Amino acid sequence: MTRWLNDEEQHAWRTFGLATRLLTDRLERDLLAAADMPPTYYELLVLLSEAPERTMRMSELAHWTNSKPSRISHAINKLEQKGWVRRQHHTGDRRGWLAVLTDEGLDALRVAAPRHTESVREHLIDLLTPEQLRQLAAIGEVLLDHLTNRDSR
């Protein structure tokens, strides 16, 4: 039997859904305007910038972005065309490929990061009280724990 949402639950669900879609859209528009960079590319550049030697296996990038390998390969192709990333074979694994963040890619990230951070602050962080921010983090952790555990079953 279906457990329908009551009015409070329905309001919470609809408000959360619309707010997350609008926030994602705003952050994407701001990042594109500031750095001509979609969020997917930004996320990949951040991951590479934080990796040892600014290098990660393509399969790791797919894992950490929850993307299919073909989608990551397409994105890396675009980043290569911009000169922000280069591919190289993984030593000892002829089938494995690495993505390497170039100096130009790091420069592009350095240009994009301040505006993206300002946008996140303006449209999320600074709107919340410290307690609301802790609650948001706790809610995110519950959802991530549930969704990542469900996927592994």
C-alpha positions in Angstrom: 0.0 0.0 0.0 1.3 3.4 -0.9 2.2 5.8 1.9 1.1 9.1 0.4 2.9 12.2 1.5 0.9 14.4 4.0 0.8 18.2 3.4 3.9 18.9 5.4 5.9 16.2 3.7 4.6 17.2 0.3 5.7 20.8 1.0 9.1 19.8 2.1 9.6 17.5 -0.9 8.5 20.1 -3.4 10.4 23.0 -1.8 13.6 20.9 -1.6 13.3 19.7 -5.2 12.6 23.2 -6.7 15.3 24.9 -4.6 18.0 22.4 -5.5 17.1 22.7 -9.2 17.1 26.5 -9.1 20.4 26.5 -7.1 22.1 24.1 -9.5 20.9 26.2 -12.5 22.1 29.5 -10.9 25.6 28.1 -10.0 25.9 26.7 -13.5 25.0 30.0 -15.1 27.4 31.9 -12.9 30.3 29.5 -13.6 29.6 29.7 -17.4 29.5 33.5 -17.3 32.6 33.8 -15.2 34.8 31.2 -16.8 33.0 29.7 -19.8 33.2 26.4 -17.9 30.3 24.0 -17.2 30.2 22.5 -13.7 31.2 19.1 -15.0 34.5 20.5 -16.3 35.0 22.5 -13.1 34.5 19.3 -11.0 37.0 17.4 -13.1 39.6 20.1 -12.8 39.1 20.3 -9.1 39.5 16.6 -8.7 42.7 16.6 -10.8 44.1 19.6 -9.0 43.8 17.8 -5.6 45.2 14.5 -6.9 48.9 13.6 -6.5 50.8 15.0 -9.4 47.5 16.4 -10.7 46.9 13.0 -12.2 44.0 10.4 -11.9 42.9 7.3 -13.7 40.0 7.9 -16.0 38.1 5.2 -14.1 38.7 7.0 -10.8 37.3 10.2 -12.3 34.2 8.3 -13.4 33.8 6.9 -9.9 34.2 10.2 -8.0 31.8 12.0 -10.4 29.3 9.2 -10.4 29.6 9.2 -14.2 29.8 6.6 -16.9 33.3 6.1 -18.4 32.1 7.3 -21.8 30.8 10.5 -20.3 34.2 11.1 -18.6 36.0 10.3 -21.9 33.9 12.9 -23.8 34.5 15.5 -21.1 38.2 14.8 -21.1 38.3 15.2 -24.9 36.8 18.6 -24.5 39.2 19.6 -21.8 42.1 18.3 -24.0 40.9 20.6 -26.8 41.1 23.5 -24.5 44.6 22.5 -23.4 43.5 22.1 -19.8 44.1 18.3 -19.5 46.2 15.8 -21.3 45.8 12.0 -21.5 48.6 9.5 -21.1 48.8 5.8 -20.8 49.0 4.3 -17.4 52.4 2.7 -17.0 52.0 -1.0 -16.6 48.4 -1.1 -17.8 48.1 -0.8 -21.5 44.3 -0.4 -21.3 44.4 2.2 -18.6 44.5 5.9 -19.2 45.4 8.8 -17.0 44.1 12.3 -17.1 46.7 15.0 -16.2 45.8 18.6 -15.3 48.1 20.9 -17.3 49.4 24.2 -16.1 46.9 25.9 -18.4 44.1 23.9 -16.8 45.3 24.9 -13.3 45.3 28.5 -14.4 41.7 28.1 -15.7 40.7 26.6 -12.4 42.3 29.5 -10.5 40.2 31.9 -12.6 37.0 30.0 -12.1 37.3 29.1 -8.4 36.9 32.5 -6.8 33.7 33.3 -8.8 32.3 29.9 -8.2 33.0 30.2 -4.4 31.4 33.7 -4.4 28.3 32.2 -6.1 28.0 29.3 -3.7 28.3 31.8 -0.8 25.8 34.2 -2.3 23.2 31.7 -3.2 23.5 29.2 -0.4 26.1 29.5 2.4 25.5 33.2 3.4 21.7 32.7 3.4 21.9 30.1 6.2 22.5 30.5 9.9 25.4 28.4 11.3 22.8 26.0 12.7 21.0 25.7 9.4 24.3 25.0 7.7 25.0 22.2 10.2 21.5 20.8 9.5 22.1 21.0 5.8 25.3 19.1 6.1 23.7 16.5 8.3 20.8 16.1 5.9 23.3 15.7 3.0 25.2 13.0 4.9 22.1 11.0 5.6 21.1 11.2 2.0 24.6 10.3 0.7 24.9 7.4 3.2 21.5 6.0 2.1 22.1 6.5 -1.6 25.6 5.1 -1.7 24.7 2.1 0.5 21.7 1.4 -1.6 23.8 1.4 -4.8 26.2 -1.1 -3.4 23.4 -3.7 -2.5 
